[in-house]
Amino acid sequence: MGELNEGRWSVVSERGREAGGLHYADAVALVRRLLGEKVYGTCVVTDEAAARIGGEREAEVAATSGNNGTDPAPAKKRRAPRKKRTDAETGD
């Protein structure tokens, strides 16, 4: 259990590295929060493994959050899906 209490864990998602230098329990809490925000592909890995994955998300997060990247920036808003056109609208 010693390694779980060390600040050596990162959270990565489909967007890239979300945060690093976390205790395992904090990383799991972040994964749960991101899933609630509809961010998928999340997992907890060591900082060493996350460094190999790459991605610029952590630098972006650290610059905007003011807390060393442990609190990710809000997810980008997505556009609403396009309205399906009916046959009458398309002229078919």
Helices and strands as residue ranges (DSSP letters): G 3-5, E 9-13, E 16-22, H 24-36, E 43-46, H 47-53, H 57-65, H 87-90
